[in-house]
Amino acid sequence: MGLQRSALRLAGDLIPRMQRRLIDQRSEDRHGGVVERAAIMFRDQEYIVPVINISSRGTMIECDIMPRIGETIVIRFEDCSPIHGFVRWVRDGKLGLNFGHEIILG
């Protein structure tokens, strides 16, 4: 008995969490105030969005879009080349992106 292809897709539904995380599971620090905003390309539309924090492996942005978990969003910071980001979570008008490769902050 095989799974249907549609069941294998990431739906983008939020997984409810009953309590807040007790420990920070991040492998590196996030830095606020390093970048003010970025341009993202989401489903053939460009948006200018505030950047809440950034690390060499990802960023948190503020926006009203509703991507699916795992969906690719191209993000471009001022004076930088575009980077592919993968949606890791969406909550309360914010979303977390994991970069396709590590970037150098500085």
DOVODREN-49914 format. One record per residue (C-alpha): x, y, z. Coordinates in Angstrom, 2 decimals, decimal comma. Each point is the difference from the previous one (the first is absolute). Layout:
DOVODREN-49914
@xx->X&yy->Y&zz->Z $
...
end
This chain:
DOVODREN-49914
@xx->0,00&yy->0,00&zz->0,00 $
@xx->1,72&yy->3,21&zz->-1,17 $
@xx->-0,49&yy->3,55&zz->1,15 $
@xx->-1,67&yy->2,36&zz->-2,41 $
@xx->2,28&yy->2,65&zz->-1,46 $
@xx->-2,09&yy->2,82&zz->1,50 $
@xx->0,49&yy->-1,45&zz->3,49 $
@xx->3,77&yy->0,36&zz->-0,40 $
@xx->-0,16&yy->3,74&zz->-0,67 $
@xx->0,73&yy->2,53&zz->2,73 $
@xx->-3,30&yy->1,76&zz->0,50 $
@xx->1,21&yy->3,06&zz->1,86 $
@xx->-2,45&yy->-0,59&zz->2,82 $
@xx->1,25&yy->1,20&zz->3,34 $
@xx->0,78&yy->-2,67&zz->2,54 $
@xx->-1,45&yy->1,15&zz->3,31 $
@xx->2,41&yy->0,24&zz->2,91 $
@xx->-1,53&yy->-0,44&zz->3,45 $
@xx->2,83&yy->1,77&zz->1,85 $
@xx->2,86&yy->2,31&zz->-0,84 $
@xx->3,42&yy->-1,49&zz->-0,64 $
@xx->2,00&yy->-0,26&zz->3,17 $
@xx->3,40&yy->0,11&zz->-1,72 $
@xx->1,37&yy->1,79&zz->-3,05 $
@xx->0,71&yy->-2,70&zz->-2,59 $
@xx->1,82&yy->2,32&zz->-2,40 $
@xx->3,58&yy->-0,82&zz->-0,87 $
@xx->1,00&yy->3,68&zz->-0,25 $
@xx->-1,00&yy->3,48&zz->1,16 $
@xx->-2,54&yy->2,14&zz->-1,85 $
@xx->0,90&yy->3,65&zz->-0,51 $
@xx->-2,59&yy->2,78&zz->-0,01 $
@xx->0,61&yy->3,38&zz->-1,56 $
@xx->2,59&yy->-1,26&zz->-2,50 $
@xx->-2,40&yy->0,27&zz->-2,96 $
@xx->-3,11&yy->2,21&zz->0,00 $
@xx->-1,87&yy->-1,43&zz->-2,96 $
@xx->0,22&yy->-2,37&zz->-2,94 $
@xx->-1,77&yy->-0,67&zz->-3,26 $
@xx->-1,59&yy->-3,42&zz->-0,34 $
@xx->-1,39&yy->-1,70&zz->-3,07 $
@xx->-3,01&yy->-2,13&zz->0,88 $
@xx->-2,14&yy->-1,64&zz->-2,70 $
@xx->1,11&yy->2,52&zz->-2,65 $
@xx->-0,71&yy->3,03&zz->2,22 $
@xx->2,65&yy->2,20&zz->1,60 $
@xx->-0,45&yy->1,29&zz->3,55 $
@xx->2,15&yy->2,33&zz->2,11 $
@xx->-0,01&yy->-1,44&zz->3,53 $
@xx->1,49&yy->0,92&zz->3,38 $
@xx->2,79&yy->-2,29&zz->1,22 $
@xx->-0,36&yy->-0,82&zz->3,70 $
@xx->3,24&yy->-1,94&zz->0,37 $
@xx->2,61&yy->-1,84&zz->-2,05 $
@xx->2,70&yy->-2,61&zz->0,39 $
@xx->2,39&yy->-1,60&zz->-2,46 $
@xx->-2,54&yy->-2,79&zz->-0,60 $
@xx->-3,36&yy->1,75&zz->0,06 $
@xx->-2,20&yy->2,97&zz->0,76 $
@xx->-3,31&yy->0,99&zz->1,53 $
@xx->-2,09&yy->2,46&zz->-2,00 $
@xx->-3,33&yy->1,69&zz->0,54 $
@xx->-2,64&yy->-0,29&zz->-2,75 $
@xx->-3,58&yy->-0,97&zz->-0,71 $
@xx->0,64&yy->-2,74&zz->-2,54 $
@xx->-1,03&yy->-3,61&zz->0,76 $
@xx->2,58&yy->-2,35&zz->-1,54 $
@xx->0,08&yy->-3,75&zz->0,52 $
@xx->2,62&yy->-1,49&zz->2,32 $
@xx->2,97&yy->-0,95&zz->-2,20 $
@xx->-0,96&yy->2,41&zz->-2,79 $
@xx->2,85&yy->1,96&zz->-1,61 $
@xx->0,10&yy->3,79&zz->0,26 $
@xx->2,75&yy->2,03&zz->-1,65 $
@xx->1,26&yy->2,73&zz->2,32 $
@xx->2,30&yy->2,89&zz->-0,91 $
@xx->1,67&yy->2,23&zz->2,54 $
@xx->1,28&yy->3,42&zz->-1,10 $
@xx->3,27&yy->-0,21&zz->-1,97 $
@xx->-0,07&yy->-3,84&zz->0,11 $
@xx->-0,77&yy->-2,74&zz->-2,48 $
@xx->-3,37&yy->-1,77&zz->0,27 $
@xx->-0,10&yy->-3,00&zz->2,34 $
@xx->-2,42&yy->-2,93&zz->-0,02 $
@xx->-1,73&yy->-0,37&zz->3,35 $
@xx->-2,17&yy->-2,89&zz->1,11 $
@xx->-3,01&yy->0,67&zz->2,23 $
@xx->0,44&yy->-1,70&zz->3,37 $
@xx->-2,92&yy->1,54&zz->1,90 $
@xx->-2,80&yy->2,57&zz->-0,31 $
@xx->-1,64&yy->1,68&zz->3,00 $
@xx->-1,77&yy->3,29&zz->0,79 $
@xx->1,15&yy->1,92&zz->-3,08 $
@xx->3,59&yy->-1,21&zz->0,27 $
@xx->1,88&yy->-2,80&zz->-1,69 $
@xx->3,30&yy->-1,75&zz->0,36 $
@xx->2,17&yy->-0,73&zz->-3,01 $
@xx->2,95&yy->-2,39&zz->-0,15 $
@xx->2,54&yy->1,03&zz->-2,66 $
@xx->1,03&yy->-2,44&zz->-2,71 $
@xx->3,63&yy->0,63&zz->0,95 $
@xx->1,84&yy->1,74&zz->2,81 $
@xx->0,63&yy->3,72&zz->-0,43 $
@xx->2,68&yy->2,21&zz->1,52 $
@xx->-1,28&yy->2,77&zz->2,24 $
@xx->2,16&yy->3,03&zz->0,28 $
end
